[in-house]
């Protein structure tokens, strides 16, 4: 009820602010560096990392500083990690579905998924968005044989420095609603883990565009994802032990 009323009362202002943000926000490149590799020692772990510009490392200079490099580096202490990064600036959930559908089928043990900011900034409704998330999870399981899905929540857009008010408030409300629906979806699927971290954009932690993560946030993101992956795999080996 709140969103339709907000759009009715604030629609023209929100549209103008959205256009302004797109015009003045610096367009940062995706992080440079390798997008696949084999590293580490131990049990083989086939890792797929998929998503939008944040997953592609926008806001970091290299992939070593971004999510993929920091996550692979942590996992390499326990596993021999065979990994691939499929991510692209501008992707929304439908775009990611099309990217995955175009890829050749191959098996992965774990997939880390980060998508949705471009859905929030569009006119897509929460119900439609949830349907696309279900399709993404199903595609990763069925086509790519993913056994463990690590799902990243949408970031706290109500705190993004690049967004003026009331656009920041409006997108923040949409983000919270989308995350609530995502939590309900993942809770019903035992192979899914929804990360609980809050990537709050504290001073010095965001990229210079005020919209993407910086290396410090990528580090926190990678740490939480690595804990979810290693904890699940250790629990599978030792069912009676709970790992935090």
C-alpha positions in Angstrom: 0.0 0.0 0.0 2.8 2.4 0.9 4.7 2.0 -2.4 1.8 2.8 -4.7 0.9 5.8 -2.6 4.5 7.0 -2.6 4.8 6.6 -6.4 1.5 8.5 -6.8 2.6 11.4 -4.6 6.3 11.5 -5.3 6.5 9.9 -8.8 7.7 13.0 -10.8 10.3 13.9 -8.1 11.5 10.3 -7.9 11.9 10.1 -11.7 13.8 13.4 -11.8 16.1 12.3 -9.0 16.7 8.9 -10.7 17.7 10.6 -13.9 19.9 13.0 -12.0 21.7 10.2 -10.2 22.3 8.4 -13.4 23.8 11.5 -15.0 26.1 12.6 -12.2 27.3 9.3 -10.7 30.7 8.3 -11.9 30.7 5.1 -14.1 33.3 2.9 -12.6 34.8 -0.1 -14.5 34.5 -3.7 -13.4 37.5 -5.0 -11.6 40.3 -6.2 -13.8 41.9 -9.7 -13.5 41.1 -13.4 -13.9 37.6 -14.6 -13.8 38.4 -18.3 -13.5 41.1 -20.4 -12.0 42.3 -23.3 -9.9 44.0 -22.7 -6.6 44.5 -24.1 -3.1 44.9 -27.6 -1.6 42.6 -30.2 -0.3 39.2 -31.5 -1.4 38.1 -30.2 -4.8 35.5 -27.5 -4.6 33.8 -26.3 -7.8 32.7 -22.7 -7.2 30.5 -20.5 -9.4 30.0 -16.8 -8.5 27.2 -15.0 -10.4 25.6 -11.6 -10.4 25.6 -8.0 -11.3 28.1 -5.1 -11.1 28.9 -5.6 -7.4 29.7 -9.3 -8.0 31.8 -8.2 -11.1 33.9 -6.1 -8.7 32.9 -2.6 -9.6 34.5 -0.4 -6.9 37.6 -2.5 -6.6 40.7 -2.1 -8.9 41.3 -5.8 -9.3 39.4 -9.1 -8.8 41.9 -9.9 -5.9 40.3 -6.9 -4.0 36.7 -7.8 -5.1 34.3 -10.5 -3.9 35.7 -13.3 -6.2 39.3 -12.9 -5.3 38.8 -12.5 -1.6 36.3 -15.4 -1.4 38.6 -17.8 -3.4 41.5 -16.7 -1.3 39.7 -17.7 1.9 38.4 -21.0 0.6 41.9 -22.0 -0.8 43.1 -22.5 2.8 40.8 -25.6 3.0 39.9 -26.6 -0.5 41.4 -26.9 -4.0 39.0 -24.3 -5.5 38.1 -24.5 -9.2 36.2 -21.3 -9.7 34.4 -19.2 -12.3 33.0 -15.7 -12.2 30.0 -14.9 -14.4 28.9 -11.3 -13.6 28.2 -8.2 -15.6 27.4 -4.5 -14.9 23.7 -3.7 -15.6 22.3 -7.1 -15.1 19.0 -7.5 -13.4 17.4 -10.9 -12.5 16.0 -11.4 -16.0 19.4 -10.6 -17.6 21.1 -13.0 -15.3 18.6 -15.7 -16.2 19.4 -15.1 -19.9 23.1 -15.2 -19.2 22.9 -18.6 -17.4 20.6 -20.0 -20.1 23.2 -19.1 -22.7 26.0 -20.9 -20.9 26.9 -24.6 -21.5 25.9 -26.9 -18.7 28.6 -27.9 -16.3 28.5 -29.0 -12.6 29.4 -26.8 -9.7 29.3 -27.7 -6.0 28.6 -24.2 -4.7 27.1 -21.1 -6.3 27.3 -17.6 -4.7 24.5 -15.3 -6.1 24.3 -11.6 -5.8 21.6 -9.9 -7.9 18.7 -7.5 -7.4 19.8 -3.8 -7.2 18.8 -3.2 -10.8 15.5 -4.9 -10.1 14.8 -2.5 -7.2 15.6 0.6 -9.2 13.2 -0.6 -11.9 9.4 -0.8 -11.8 9.4 -4.5 -11.2 7.0 -5.6 -8.4 8.1 -7.8 -5.5 6.0 -10.7 -6.7 7.5 -10.7 -10.2 11.0 -10.4 -8.6 10.4 -13.4 -6.4 9.3 -15.5 -9.4 12.6 -14.7 -11.1 14.6 -15.6 -8.0 12.8 -19.0 -7.9 13.7 -19.5 -11.6 17.4 -18.6 -10.9 17.6 -21.0 -8.0 16.0 -23.8 -10.1 18.3 -23.1 -13.1 21.4 -23.3 -10.9 20.3 -26.6 -9.4 18.9 -28.3 -12.6 21.4 -27.1 -15.3 24.5 -26.7 -13.2 23.9 -29.3 -10.5 24.6 -26.8 -7.7 24.4 -28.5 -4.3 24.7 -25.4 -2.1 23.4 -21.9 -2.9 24.8 -18.9 -1.1 22.4 -16.0 -1.6 23.4 -12.4 -0.9 20.7 -10.0 0.4 20.2 -6.7 -1.3 22.3 -4.0 0.2 20.9 -1.2 2.4 20.0 1.3 -0.3 18.5 3.7 2.3 22.1 4.4 3.3 23.7 4.9 -0.1 25.5 8.3 -0.2 24.8 8.6 -4.0 21.0 8.7 -3.5 19.2 11.9 -2.5 16.1 12.0 -0.4 13.3 11.0 -0.9 14.7 8.5 -3.6 16.9 7.0 -1.0 14.0 6.4 1.4 11.8 5.0 -1.4 14.4 2.5 -2.7 15.3 1.6 0.8 11.7 0.5 1.5 11.7 -1.5 -1.7 14.9 -3.2 -0.7 13.6 -4.2 2.6 10.4 -5.6 1.1 12.4 -7.6 -1.5 14.7 -8.9 1.2 11.8 -10.1 3.3 10.4 -12.0 0.4 13.9 -13.5 -0.3 14.2 -14.6 3.3 10.9 -16.5 3.1 11.9 -18.1 -0.2 15.3 -19.3 1.0 14.1 -20.5 4.4 12.0 -23.1 2.7 14.9 -24.5 0.7 17.5 -26.5 2.7 20.2 -26.2 0.1 20.1 -22.3 0.3 21.8 -20.1 2.8 20.8 -16.4 2.9 23.7 -14.4 4.2 22.7 -12.2 7.2 25.5 -9.6 6.9 24.5 -5.9 6.6 26.9 -4.2 4.1 26.3 -0.8 5.7 28.2 1.9 3.8 30.3 3.4 6.6 32.7 6.2 5.9 35.6 5.0 3.7 34.0 1.6 2.9 32.1 2.5 -0.3 33.5 3.1 -3.7 34.0 6.7 -4.9 30.6 6.6 -6.7 28.7 6.2 -3.4 26.8 3.3 -4.9 29.1 0.3 -5.1 31.1 -1.6 -2.4 34.8 -0.8 -1.8 37.4 -3.4 -1.0 36.6 -3.4 2.8 32.9 -4.3 2.1 34.0 -7.0 -0.4 36.2 -8.4 2.3 33.3 -8.7 4.8 31.1 -10.1 2.1 33.7 -12.8 1.2 34.2 -13.6 4.8 30.5 -14.3 5.5 30.2 -16.3 2.3 33.3 -18.4 3.1 32.0 -19.2 6.5 28.6 -20.3 5.1 30.4 -22.6 2.6 32.9 -24.1 4.9 30.4 -24.5 7.8 27.9 -26.4 5.6 30.6 -28.7 4.2 32.1 -29.4 7.6 28.6 -30.1 9.0 28.0 -32.6 6.2 31.1 -34.5 7.2 30.3 -34.2 11.0 26.5 -34.2 11.4 26.7 -34.0 15.1 28.8 -30.8 15.2 27.5 -27.3 14.6 29.9 -24.8 13.2 29.3 -21.1 13.5 
